[in-house]
Amino acid sequence: MSALQGFVPACLPAAPLRHSACRRGTTHITQAVRQYKRVKYSGLQQGGREEPEVISCEPDGSDAWRVSRACEIIKEGGVGIIPTDTFPALVVDLQNRDAVLKLYNAKELDTKRPLSILCKNFHEVSTYTTGFPESVVPGQPDWFGVMRKILPGPYTIILPASKLLPRQCVDFLKARTKTRKSVGVRIPDDKVCLAVLEGLDNPLLCTSAHVPDQLAPDTETPDLGSMLTAYAGKGVDFIVDVGPRVATQSTIIDMTGNVPEVLRVGKGDASYFQQ
């Protein structure tokens, strides 16, 4: 018997109608099937994946076609770890609420903690934010022109969120859009990461896959073995492995006001914003 058959019991006329879906007809059986799928992909189903599936790629992206498997899993509501131009990132489909909960559970994060989004181009950035500020101070550069120069690159840009930013990207449990008026966006300069993004319809919600007990911060990325150890049994469905890398954190720029503010200096050159 499959898991789905066990979830929706057979409706035999002579059997006691104890299951609510059976009592209420085919419409509610359909609803029960949908509920089963939500439970399956939110990582709450017992007997889930104990160890992530490993998808190996060359770091230069020469065989990036291999990430099509990762795209399939993400579209089905899975959570994975992919390389970026900084640290590897745990990622899920931005629009999939159950997958977002699974991401929070995998890293044991507070659901009020804001996460960033990975975009493949400026069009996606403009969809989920109100865009880059105009230069209103004399002598300021054209900020959009600066963005076109440095992105893709190792920057996290905090921008005002648009009304299209999904509710699961705010305070997850309460979905309070008023408490989350901004969002960090990234366009990574990594061929494998961009190949994953190109294979998807939506941007990815992400958080860095740090393994602090095994690595010194800002010196190297977690290797495959440490990530398997750290995330086995936590609902991570796949890891895209490109081998060992040395990386630092992204540079964070707050552009929610008229004058950009450097919140953290990392791999990206912050001098563009330090006038």
Phi and psi in degrees as a GROMACS rama.xvg file:
@    title "Ramachandran Plot"
@    xaxis  label "Phi"
@    yaxis  label "Psi"
@TYPE xy
-75.6481  165.572  SER-2
-62.5089  -36.6285  ALA-3
-66.9728  -39.9413  LEU-4
-63.2941  -34.9371  GLN-5
-71.9943  -29.345  GLY-6
-75.2065  -38.5756  PHE-7
-113.936  96.8023  VAL-8
-65.3178  152.351  PRO-9
-63.0176  138.94  ALA-10
-98.8338  80.2431  CYS-11
-82.2895  133.682  LEU-12
-55.6977  -35.2424  PRO-13
-85.7287  -8.32661  ALA-14
-85.8973  149.729  ALA-15
-61.2373  133.19  PRO-16
-89.2497  79.9891  LEU-17
-90.5925  -23.588  ARG-18
-87.3931  129.305  HIS-19
-59.6156  -38.1426  SER-20
-64.3131  -35.0988  ALA-21
-69.4508  -39.2431  CYS-22
-67.9895  -29.663  ARG-23
-101.083  0.245027  ARG-24
100.246  -175.606  GLY-25
-66.1837  -31.2071  THR-26
-59.7035  -41.7552  THR-27
-78.6624  -24.3756  HIS-28
-64.901  -42.2095  ILE-29
-60.0225  -41.6629  THR-30
-63.7671  -37.2675  GLN-31
-65.3426  -38.2227  ALA-32
-63.4337  -43.0147  VAL-33
-63.038  -39.8516  ARG-34
-63.0253  -39.6441  GLN-35
-58.9936  -43.4334  TYR-36
-65.6518  -39.0226  LYS-37
-63.3471  -42.3482  ARG-38
-64.0866  -41.3236  VAL-39
-59.3762  -47.501  LYS-40
-87.8912  -9.36042  TYR-41
-85.7073  -2.68346  SER-42
82.662  10.8108  GLY-43
-94.0835  -9.75674  LEU-44
-73.9042  136.095  GLN-45
-69.9756  150.229  GLN-46
77.1783  28.3006  GLY-47
-74.4281  -171.389  GLY-48
-64.4072  123.03  ARG-49
-81.7182  -31.8795  GLU-50
-135.676  135.074  GLU-51
-61.8589  146.807  PRO-52
-73.6299  134.162  GLU-53
-99.0437  126.599  VAL-54
-116.257  110.07  ILE-55
-92.8784  134.071  SER-56
-136.984  154.686  CYS-57
-71.0968  140.55  GLU-58
-63.0446  -22.674  PRO-59
-84.9601  0.307639  ASP-60
77.8941  11.935  GLY-61
-67.0025  -20.8815  SER-62
-123.193  40.6251  ASP-63
-64.5717  -12.2531  ALA-64
-59.815  -21.4532  TRP-65
-64.4635  -22.1936  ARG-66
-75.6635  -1.41089  VAL-67
-58.0217  -32.1932  SER-68
-65.138  -41.0065  ARG-69
-62.0756  -40.7833  ALA-70
-62.4783  -39.7422  CYS-71
-60.2145  -46.0644  GLU-72
-65.21  -41.2556  ILE-73
-62.5287  -43.2819  ILE-74
-64.614  -26.3096  LYS-75
-84.2464  -0.174348  GLU-76
99.9791  15.9345  GLY-77
-84.8309  167.6  GLY-78
-119.776  138.504  VAL-79
-140.756  176.726  GLY-80
-120.749  124.555  ILE-81
-126.54  155.596  ILE-82
-74.6044  153.617  PRO-83
-134.484  -172.602  THR-84
-82.6782  0.797647  ASP-85
-122.533  -117.991  THR-86
-85.2216  155.812  PHE-87
-57.8679  153.54  PRO-88
-127.106  137.836  ALA-89
-78.0366  131.543  LEU-90
-136.356  151.825  VAL-91
-147.221  165.777  VAL-92
-62.9666  125.687  ASP-93
-55.4065  -33.0678  LEU-94
-90.4134  -5.72568  GLN-95
-98.4502  103.456  ASN-96
-61.6965  -43.4964  ARG-97
-64.1541  -38.6954  ASP-98
-66.5949  -36.3877  ALA-99
-62.8454  -42.4167  VAL-100
-61.6854  -39.6515  LEU-101
-62.6281  -37.1985  LYS-102
-64.1245  -46.5821  LEU-103
-59.2755  -40.8946  TYR-104
-66.8728  -39.2174  ASN-105
-62.3282  -37.3392  ALA-106
-101.271  2.63119  LYS-107
56.4413  49.5229  GLU-108
-97.8843  151.307  LEU-109
-66.9715  133.124  ASP-110
-68.2617  -9.49631  THR-111
-86.8193  -9.07476  LYS-112
-73.3767  126.456  ARG-113
-72.0728  141.445  PRO-114
-115.61  166.353  LEU-115
-101.226  169.459  SER-116
-121.738  141.817  ILE-117
-97.782  124.665  LEU-118
-118.063  153.882  CYS-119
-94.6504  -14.9035  LYS-120
-160.657  175.739  ASN-121
-70.7028  -25.6982  PHE-122
-61.5707  -43.4347  HIS-123
-66.4377  -36.7784  GLU-124
-60.4761  -44.6126  VAL-125
-70.2504  -20.4339  SER-126
-72.4328  -42.6056  THR-127
-102.202  0.189472  TYR-128
-133.196  171.54  THR-129
-89.6194  5.50852  THR-130
95.997  -177.228  GLY-131
-85.2335  148.264  PHE-132
-68.7754  150.595  PRO-133
-78.9504  151.896  GLU-134
-79.7095  108.933  SER-135
-109.344  -14.1022  VAL-136
-94.51  130.029  VAL-137
-54.5182  133.55  PRO-138
90.8577  -10.0351  GLY-139
-71.2175  146.136  GLN-140
-75.0509  166.838  PRO-141
-73.4348  107.693  ASP-142
-64.9198  -35.001  TRP-143
-65.7405  -36.8438  PHE-144
-63.1687  -37.9528  GLY-145
-64.0923  -42.5373  VAL-146
-62.0163  -40.4815  MET-147
-65.4059  -25.1195  ARG-148
-80.2373  -37.6125  LYS-149
-100.474  -13.0491  ILE-150
-111.124  140.101  LEU-151
-62.5731  144.417  PRO-152
-178.567  174.808  GLY-153
-82.0444  58.3985  PRO-154
-125.182  144.026  TYR-155
-110.872  117.893  THR-156
-106.183  119.849  ILE-157
-89.5623  121.597  ILE-158
-129.307  158.652  LEU-159
-62.5258  134.808  PRO-160
-77.1578  145.121  ALA-161
-89.5201  173.166  SER-162
-68.8504  -13.9434  LYS-163
-85.2019  -5.95783  LEU-164
-65.5812  120.297  LEU-165
-58.8337  151.438  PRO-166
-62.2785  -30.4987  ARG-167
-68.9764  -6.18827  GLN-168
-93.5579  1.82415  CYS-169
-104.98  -151.847  VAL-170
-60.3313  107.075  ASP-171
-58.0471  -48.9773  PHE-172
-72.8323  -34.7235  LEU-173
-101.759  -14.8667  LYS-174
52.103  47.3873  ALA-175
-87.8123  98.6759  ARG-176
-66.6662  -26.5537  THR-177
-68.864  -22.0726  LYS-178
-88.7251  -4.42741  THR-179
-132.9  88.2512  ARG-180
-97.6632  -0.349726  LYS-181
-138.952  164.402  SER-182
-151.171  142.549  VAL-183
-85.1154  130.86  GLY-184
-121.969  147.983  VAL-185
-135.104  143.171  ARG-186
-122.442  93.8173  ILE-187
-70.9763  146.077  PRO-188
-94.7961  69.2143  ASP-189
-144.466  122.728  ASP-190
-65.5064  -37.1728  LYS-191
-69.7433  -44.1123  VAL-192
-60.3688  -45.7921  CYS-193
-65.3379  -31.7293  LEU-194
-64.6613  -38.7582  ALA-195
-63.4843  -47.4307  VAL-196
-62.6257  -37.5691  LEU-197
-65.9731  -25.9488  GLU-198
-85.1076  4.52078  GLY-199
-121.363  157.066  LEU-200
-86.2205  -25.0412  ASP-201
-121.141  156.273  ASN-202
-64.2538  173.645  PRO-203
-113.34  134.444  LEU-204
-80.3389  137.86  LEU-205
-143.868  159.072  CYS-206
-147.866  146.193  THR-207
-65.0148  140.992  SER-208
-94.2665  69.4666  ALA-209
-77.4089  147.606  HIS-210
-127.309  76.5786  VAL-211
-64.3093  -25.2219  PRO-212
-73.9272  -15.538  ASP-213
-115.83  -12.3573  GLN-214
-132.481  148.213  LEU-215
-79.7992  130.755  ALA-216
-56.4156  144.921  PRO-217
62.5595  24.7077  ASP-218
-120.418  -41.0075  THR-219
-155.565  158.191  GLU-220
-86.138  157.109  THR-221
-62.248  138.08  PRO-222
-82.0004  171.819  ASP-223
-58.5404  -44.1646  LEU-224
-60.8128  -42.8775  GLY-225
-68.5405  -34.8424  SER-226
-70.6275  -38.6615  MET-227
-61.7062  -41.238  LEU-228
-66.4493  -42.1434  THR-229
-71.4505  -33.8033  ALA-230
-114.948  1.78345  TYR-231
-62.8731  133.958  ALA-232
77.4753  7.37152  GLY-233
-109.533  12.5519  LYS-234
92.4721  6.28963  GLY-235
-79.2579  126.94  VAL-236
-91.1452  -28.7595  ASP-237
-155.431  159.559  PHE-238
-132.585  125.527  ILE-239
-88.9794  113.865  VAL-240
-103.764  125.399  ASP-241
-119  16.1408  VAL-242
86.635  179.301  GLY-243
-69.2943  145.076  PRO-244
-142.341  156.589  ARG-245
-108.487  130.185  VAL-246
-151.331  160.393  ALA-247
-121.693  174.609  THR-248
-71.4561  162.866  GLN-249
-74.5605  157.577  SER-250
-83.6794  129.945  THR-251
-104.887  125.448  ILE-252
-121.332  123.161  ILE-253
-89.8113  114.947  ASP-254
-118.702  33.4177  MET-255
-82.2636  -13.6956  THR-256
-111.338  -171.949  GLY-257
-74.2397  -26.6327  ASN-258
-116.574  119.749  VAL-259
-60.7035  145.182  PRO-260
-124.469  128.231  GLU-261
-81.9733  113.807  VAL-262
-91.7261  -28.3217  LEU-263
-154.419  131.621  ARG-264
-94.2026  119.98  VAL-265
-129.122  -132.783  GLY-266
-69.6952  -33.5942  LYS-267
-77.9479  145.516  GLY-268
-68.384  116.609  ASP-269
-89.3784  -3.3642  ALA-270
-65.3283  -22.4763  SER-271
-60.8365  -25.6512  TYR-272
-112.532  4.01892  PHE-273
-109.188  80.7184  GLN-274
